[in-house]
Amino acid sequence: MRKVVLLVVLFVLGIPLSAIQSKNKMWEALTRQELESRLSQVTDAQDRIDLMNLLAYKLSSYDHKKAEEYATQARDISDKKYNLGYIEALNNLGLVSIMHGNMDFAKETYDNAKEANSKTSPEHWIAYAESYNGLGRYYQMKGMYNNAIIQFLESEKILKEAPDNRAFGNCYFGMGVLYFYDKKTYQESLNYFTKSMEYRKKNADIDDLGISYYALGEVYQSMGEFEKAQNNFTWGFNAGNQVRNDYIIANVLQSRGDIYQKQSKTFSLVAMEYFKKSKKLFEDINDKFQIATINLSIGTIYKNAGKFREAISYLDKSLKLSEELENSNTMMNSEHELATAYRALRDKKMADSYASRAKKRSEQLGERSMLRIHLTFIQKENAIADANRANSEAATSKAIAEKANLQKHFFIISFFVIIFFLLIVLKLYFRIQTLYSQQKAHINQITHDINNPLAVVLGYASILNNPIPEDKRKQIIEKILYSSQRIKKMVESILRDLKKDRRKNKVELNVFDLTKRLIDDFLDMASFKHIKLTFSGEGIYIVKVNENDLSSVIDNLISNAIKYTQQNKSIHISINKDDTFVYIRVTDEGIGLDEAQVEKILKGDLSSVGNKPTYGEASHGDGLKIAKKLLAYNKGTLNVSSDGKDKGSTFSIRLPLFKNKAKKHPLILKKH
């Protein structure tokens, strides 16, 4: 895509064209940071003007706003005394205006610089030369190449009488661009860029050297010498990195994208990535000219890949921005590519319109080779010939296409086979993780479930060490045996659950009887803390659950209520039902919960509530977490409410009421 590459080089000339005739030539080799540091230290007015002009020169390619600020300050401090600092400031303002796309103001500023120079005594010839260089840049961007050449030749004539490395470098650089873009004589362009590089090396300005390396890379790329092009791009990229010049880096990235696109001859993701990175940098430095040409490059890639809708989107952006900037070259190329894209979509009206506009603009610019290209798109005979030739080529390449198709299918099948085996491996991995989590959960459940009855056993066993009446001793021994049997039953039940699905290990039971039996186990524990434990409920409450699961949950809630309730308080357990559910509520007068703690529990953060038992009892923090999981296995839910700290709390269990009309339960319950 040679025309795009040529446009890229046009913007390379956007590197500043205002030579700074500083009293101290060593300043020109300093970086931006070093110059700004020196500016903050000097007090001499002329030194400050020189430093600000030099900073404007260096920053104009990638920090337009700051460059304009420095140039304006230098102009204002000079106070229109028509001295060298004032003229240089005008030249720099002209440059920044071009970079902003304010072409008319740029020309006016350069003309003012020449006029101011004519009023000085003696005249500053090098500043004259840079004004001519700036006007050459202006005419080049406007597509007025003959006028541009005249300006550069005037600059060269002056510099032969009053040589200056920087000005010579800028002059020959501009002429190299003209020969590269307009005349298409690459060897002449290479010669001028090489001469420009020689002068810039003498001046030791890294920004200018980076741009020259980039320009040489562009010429070598157009000549098909990609290795030399890449070498020069690398040197330019390194120079840009060294001085943090995003303008150089962005241009190099764009040109590397061009190389990858040329070498692939199809849609290149690598080229597209380079173009997008380059566009981002140009957007950051607000270089509208280069944003337009990047959009043109991306649009052309999509067009060549047959993605004509995407191509039109980018090409239209390029055209609109080029029209805003009055950049005839980019407008012409955008219109040409739009004509091609619309013709491929069989939109003859739009295709002919853009082709006609491109042809007219091509004639105005004197681009005869482009004119011939556009004429082919408005001649039906040539279009038909192209179609016939394409059909002929398609017939001769059928065998190659079939082979490529087989390879494509082979790669597709291989891809899906690999994906299939990866899915199997992932499935096995997640299955193992699930089994591990289940085993860990079961272990946590066992240790938690046996904790309360084991505490009862230990408590009663310690009482037996003291002298007590014989009848009381027998009661304690019976309770120890009952609690031991309960521990054994829990362990056996959980082990059975490990061997089979817990959903198949459910039984029909009366919640009232189960709850009453569990409450009896806690009467002594509550009595020890002088807590009154009451129970209410009436009727038959049949549910179908895993008995051990429900026992563990109720056991945990009653145990927690006792742990977190102070002495001489009360705990009430109630059971009721509606047409669908059975509700078991444990209400205490304990330490309560604040809103944040209730919110954590409702959201499932059941192990970080943070309360401490009131009598120093042990608490592992996993009880509510396990209870919620066990209820979920049995289609139940756990809810909590509290009026606040020290106002008690209520934990509620909701379970589906089991309804089986074919089976009646001869359960007789007493009112408690």
N, C-alpha and C positions, 0 to 999 in steps of 0.2 A: 504494500500500500504506500507507494512512493510519495504520492501527494500529501499524505498525512505526515510522513516523515519530514517532508520539506516544510510543512507548516510548523512542525515542532522546532525546526532550526530557526524559523522566523522569530520565535519567541526567545530564543537564546540571545538574540541581540538586545533583548530587554535588559541585559546587565547594564548598569549605569554608564552614561556617556559624558560624564563631567569630570575632567581631570582636575585634581587638586594640586595647585602649585604651592605646596606647604613649604614654610621656611625650613622645616626639619623633614627631609625625605625619608628618614627612618620611620616616621609615623605610618607611612603607607603599608608597611609590612606587619603592623600590629593588628590584633583581632579586635572585634567589636568590644569585648569586655575590657581589654586593655585601653582602648581609646576612650571609652566612657569613664574609666577610672581616672585617666589622665585629665579628662575634661573637668571632672569634679575638683581637681587640685589646682589648675592654672587660673590665674587672675588677669593676665594680659589679654586685652580685648582682641588683638589680631590673632593671638594663639587660639583663643576660643572660637573665632570665626573659622580658622583653618581646620580645627578639630571637628567642628559641627559640619562643615562641608564634606570632610572626609567620611564622617559617619553617615551622612545622607547618601553619599556615593556607595558605600558598602551595603547599606540596608535597603536601598531602593528596590532590589530584586525580590526580597522576601519579607520585609517589614515596612510596607508602604507608608503606614500612618506615622511611624516614628521617623522615617526618612523625611517625610514632608515637614514634620515638626522641627527637625534639626535644620533643614534648608531654610524654612521660614524664619527661624531665629537668627541664622547667619545673615539673611537678607536684611532683617530689621535692625540688627546691631550695626550693620554697615551703613544704614541710614541713607541709602541711595546716593552715596558719594561717588558712584561710578568707579569704585576701586575694584581690585581683583576679587576680593571676597564677595562683593555684591554680584559680580558677573557670574562667578562660580555658583553662587546660591541660585541664581535664575536658571542656569543650566541644569542644576539638580532638580529644581521644581518642574522644569519641562520634562525631565526623565520620569519623575514620579507621576506626572499627569498622564504620560503615555501608558505607564503600568496600570493606572486606574481606568484607562480607556477614555480619558478626557482629551481627545485629540486636538480639538480646536484651541483649547487653553494651552496645550503643549506647544503648538506652533507659535502662538502669540508670545509665550514666555521666551522661546528661543530667539524670536525676532527682537524682543526687548533686550535680550542679552547682547545681541550683535549691535544694537543701537547704542546701548550703554558703553560697549567697548569702543565704539567709534568716537565717543566723547572723552575718553581717557587720554592722558598724555604721559608716557608713550602708551600705545595700544598694546594689549596683552594678546599676542598672537596665538599662544597655545589655547587660551580660552576661546579665541575665535575658531580655532580648529575644532574644539569640542562642540561649539554651537552648530557648526556645519555637520558634525557627526550626528548630533541630535536631530537636525532637520532631515538628514538622510534616513534616520530611523523612522521619522514621521511619514515621509513620502513612501517609504517601503511598506509600512503598515496600511497605507491608503491604496496600495497597488499602483502607484505612479513611479515605476521603476526608473524611467529615464531621468526624472527629476532627482530621484534618490542617488543615482550614479554621479550626477553633476555635483551634489553636495559633498559626497565622499572624495571626489577628485579635487575639489577646492580645499578640503581639509588636508589631503596629501600634499598639495602644492605648498600650503603654508608650513607644514611640518618639515618639508625638505629644507626650508630656510631656517626654521626654529624647531629643531628636533625635540621630541619628548616621548619617552618610552610608552607611557600610558596612553597618550593621545594617538600615537602611531598604532598601538595594539587595537584600540577601538575602531580606528579608521579601516584598517585591513580586515578586521573582523566583520564589519558591515559590508565591505565589498565581497568577502567570502560568502556571506549569506546571499547576496544578490546573484552571484554567479551560480550558486547552488540551486536557488529556487527558480530564478527567472530564466537564466540562459541554459540551465541544465548541463553546463560544462563542468563536470565534477572535478576534473584535474585542475582547472583554473581555481575552483573553489578551494580545493585542497592546498594549493600553493598559497593562497591568501590567508587561510587559517593557520598554515604553518608559519608564515611571516608574522602574523599576529601573536602566535605562541612565543616566538623568539623575543619579541619586545616585552611581552608580559613576564617572561622568565627574568629578564633584566630588572623589571620593576618589583618582582618578588611579592606580588599581591595574590594570595591564595584564592580569593574569590574569582578573580579574572582567570587564573590558571585553570580552575575547576571548570569554568564555562568553556574555555578553549579546548580542553580535553574532550568535553562532551560534544562540541561541534565537530572535531576531527572524527569522533566515533560515528556521528551521523553520516558524514561523507563516506567513510569506509563501509558503513552498513548499506548505503544506497549503491555502492559499487560491488556489493556482494561479498566483501571481505569481512566476514562476521567475526573472525578471531581477532583481527586488529581492532574492529569496532568494540568488541567486549573489553579488550585491554584498555582502550581509551575511556570507555564508560567506567571501568573500575577505578582508574586514576581520578577521573572527575568525581566519582562518588566519594572516594576517600578524602578528596580536597573539600567537598561540601560538608562531610562529617566533621572534618577538622575545625572548620570555622562555623559549623552549625548553620549552613546556608541551605534552607529547605528548597529554594528555587532550583539549585543545581541538582539536589537529590531527586526532586520530583521529575525533572527533565530526563535524568538518567533512567529512572524507573519506567517512564513512558517509552523511552527508546528500547529498553530491554524487552518490554512488552511487544514492540513492533518486530523485534528479531524473532521472538518465539512464534508470533503469528505468521511471519513469513515462512519460517521453517516448517510449521505444522501444515500449512496450506488448508486447514480446516478450522473448526471452532476450537480455540486453544484456551483451556481454563487457566493455564499459567500466564498467558498474555493478558487475559481478563483481570487476573489478580494484580498484575503489575499496573495495569491501567487504573484500577480502582484505588490502589495505594497512592499512585501519582495524583489522581484527581483529588483525593482527600487533602494532600499537602497543598495543592494549588488553591483549594477552597479555603484552607487555613490562612494562606497569605493573600487571599482575595485577588488572584490573577485571573481575571475574566477571560482574557485572550486564550490562555492555556486551557481553562475549563471548557471553552467552546471546542477546541481542537481535540481534547480528550473525549468529549461526547461524540465527536465525529469518528474517532478511532473505534470506540465501543460500538457505535451504530454500524460501522462498516463490518466489524467482526460478526455481529448478529446477522447482517445481510448476507455475508458470504456463507454463513452456516444455515441459511434458509429460514431464519427466524425473523421474518419481515416485519411483524408487528412490533417486536421489541426494537428492531432496527429503526423503524420510523419514529418511535418515542425519543430515542437518543439523538437522532439526526435532526428532529424538529427542535429540540433544545439547543443544539449546536447552531442551527440557522438563526433562531431568535436572538441568541446572545451575540452572534456575529453581526446581525443587523443593528443591534444596539451599539456595538463597538465600531460599526462601519468598516469591518474587516472583509474586504471583497474576496480575498482568496478562500477563506473558510466558508463564506456564503456560497461561492461557486461550487466548491467541492461538496458541501452539504446538499445543495440543490441537485447536483449530479447523482449523488447516492440515493437521495429521495426518489428521483425519477426511476432509478433502477429498481428500488424496492416496490414502488407502486406498480411498475410494469409487471413485476413478478406476481403481484396480487391481482393482476388483470384490471386494474383501475386506470383505464386509458386516459381519462380526463385529467386526473391528478398527475400521472406520469408525464403527459405531454406538456402540462403547465410548468412543472419543475424543469423538464428538459429545455423548454423554451427560455425560461429565466436563466438557467445555467449557460445556455448558448450565448445569450445577450451579454451576460456578465463576462464570459470568456472572450468575446470579441472586444469588449471595452478594455480588458486587461492585456490583450494581445497574446493570449495563451493559445496559439494555433493548434498545438497538439491536443489540448483539452477540447478545442472546438471540434476537431475531427471525431473525438470520442462521443461528444453530444449529438453530432449529426447522425451517428449510427442508431441512436435511440429514437429518432423521429422519422426514420425511413423504414417503411413496412417491408420492402424487399429484403433489406439486410436482416431484419428480425426473422423473416421466414427462412432465410438462408441459415441463420444461426440455429433455428429450431431443427432444420433438416440435418445440419451437421451434428447437432447434439444427439439426434436419433441414430445417426450412423455410428457415432462413437459408442452409444449405449449398446447397439447390437454387437459390435466387435468385442466389447468388454464384458459380455454376458457370462462367459466362463469364469472370468476373474471375480465377478460379483457373486456367482454361485459358491465359489470356493470361500470367499470372504463370509458369505452367509452361513456356511457350514461351521467355520471357525467361531462365528458369533454364537451359534446355537451351542457349540461345545462349551464355550466359556459360560454361557447362561446356565447350562445344566450343571457344570462344575460349581458354579456359584451357589446354586440352590442345594446341591449335595452338601457343600461345606456348611451352609446355614442350617440344614437339617441336623447334621451331627452336632453343631454348636448348640442347637436347641435341646437336643437330648442330654448333652453334658450339663447345660444350665438347669434342666429339669431335675436331673439327679442331684445336682448341688443343692438346689432349693429344697428337695425332698429330705436330704440329709440334715439341712439346717432346721427344717420343721420338726423332724424326729428328735433332734438334739434339744430344741426348745421345749417340746412336749415332755421329754424325760426330765429336764431341769424343772419344769413346772410341777411334775408329779412329786419330785423329791421335796420341793418347797412345800407342797400341800401336805405330804406325810408328816414332815417335821412340825408344821404349824398345827395340824389337826390333833396330834397326840400331846401337844404342849399343855392344853387345859386339863384333860383328865389325868395327865401325869402329875400336874401340879396338885390336883386333888389327892392323889395317892400319897405324894410326898408330905402334904400337909397333915393328913390323917395319921400317917406313919409316925410323924414327929409327936403327935398327941399321945400315941400309945406308949411313948417313953415315960410319960408322967402317970402317977397313980390316979386311976379313975374308976368309977363304979363298974361292976361286971356287965350290967345291962347296956351301959353306954359303950363299953369295949366291944360288945357283940355288934352293936349298930355300926361302929366305926369299921370293924373288920368286914361287915357286909358291904359297906360303901367302897372300901378298898377293893374288894373282889369285883364289885360291879364296875368300878372305873377301870380295873385291869382288863375285865372282859370287853369293855368298850374299846380300849386301846387295841386289843387283839382284833376285834371286829373291824375297826377302822383300817388297820394294816391289811387284813385279808381282803377287804372290799377294794382298797386302792390297788392291791396287786392283781385282783381280778380285772379291774379296769384297764390295767396295763396290757392285759392279754387280749382284750376285746374292746369293741367300740362302746364307750360309756352310754351312748344313746340306746343300746340294746339291753342295758342293765338297769332299766327303770321299773319301778313298781308303783302300784296304787297304794297310797297310805293316807291316813287322817292326820292333817297337820296339827290338829288340836292335841292329840295324844303325844305326838313326837315333841311338841313344844313344851307341854306340861312335864314330860319326863326329863327334858334337858334343864328346865327351870329348877327342878328338884335337886339336880346336881350342884347348882350354884347357891343353894340356900345357906349352907355353912360359910362359903366364901363371902357372901353378902353380909351375913350376921357378924363375921369377924370385923368388918368395917362399919358395923351398926347401920347398914343400909337396908331399908325396907323394900322387899321385892314382891310386887303384886302382879296378878295375872287375870285377864278377863277375856271371855269368849264363849260363844254358845252355838251349838249346831254341829253339823257334819261338814268338814272342809277337806274334800277329797282332791288330791293332786296326784299326777303321775310323774315321778321324779326319781333320780338316783338318791336313795335314802341317805347314803353316806355324805353326798354333796350337801343336801339340805341340812343335815345335822351339823356339818362343819360350819355352814353359814350362820345358822341360828346360834350355835355355840360361840362363834366369834363375836357376834353382835352383843350377846349378853355379857360375855367376858370383858369386852371393851367398855360397856356401860359401867360395869363395876370398877374397872381400872381407872376410868376418868371421872368418877363421881366421888365427891368428898364424903367423909363420915357424917352420919346422922342425916343423910338425904334419902331419896326414894327413887326406885326404878319401876316402871310399869310396862308390862308386855301385854299387847292386845292382839286379838285375831278377829277379823270380820271379812265379809265377802260381798260381792255384787253378783250380777248375772254372769259375769265373765271371769273375774279374777278373785283370788284369795289374797288378803293383805295381812302381813305380820309386821307389827310396829314395836320397836323397842325405844321407849322414851325415858330419858334420865334427867336429873336435875344437876348434872355435873358441870364441868368447866366450859362446855359449849364451844361454838365455832364462830369465827368472824366471817364476813362476806367472802373474803379472798380464799379462806380455807374451804368453804362450801363450794365455791366456784372451781377450785382445783379438783375436788372429789367428783363433782358433776362432769368435769371434762375428762376424767379418767386418771388424773395425776394422784393416785391413791396412796402413794408411799412417801409423800413429802409434805404432809399436813403439819407436822412439827410439834404437836402437843405432847406433854409428858404425863405419865400416870401419877395419880394423886398420892399414892402410898409407897412409891418406889418400886412398883411391880415391873417385871420384865416386859418389854415390848419390842418386837422385831420389825414392825412397820410394814409387813407384807400381808397382814390379815385381810384388810379391805380389798386389796388387789386380787387375792385368791378368791375371796367371796364373790366378787363381781364376775370373775371368770367362771366359777362353778354355777352361778345363777344363769349365765349366758348359755352354758351347756344344757340347762334345763328350761330354756325359754323364759327365764325370769329376769327381773330387773332389780336394781338397788337404787334407792333414792335417799336423800338426806336433807334435813332442814334444821335451822337453828335461829333463835332470836338474837344471838350475839354471845360474846364472852360472858361466862359465869351465868348463863341463862339456859343451860341444858341443851340437848339436841335430840332429834328423832331420826332413827334409821328405819327405813321401810322396805320390806320385801314384797314384791308383787309376783304371783305365780298364776298361770292359767288354771282355772277351775276344771277338773276332769269331769266330763259328763258322759256316762255310759248307761243308757236307759235299759239295756238288756241285763244289767247286773246291779243288784241292790246290796248295800252294805249294812248289815245288821249291827251297826255300831251305836251303843248307848252311851251318851256323854252326860256327865254331871255338870251342873252349873257351878262355876268357881267365882 
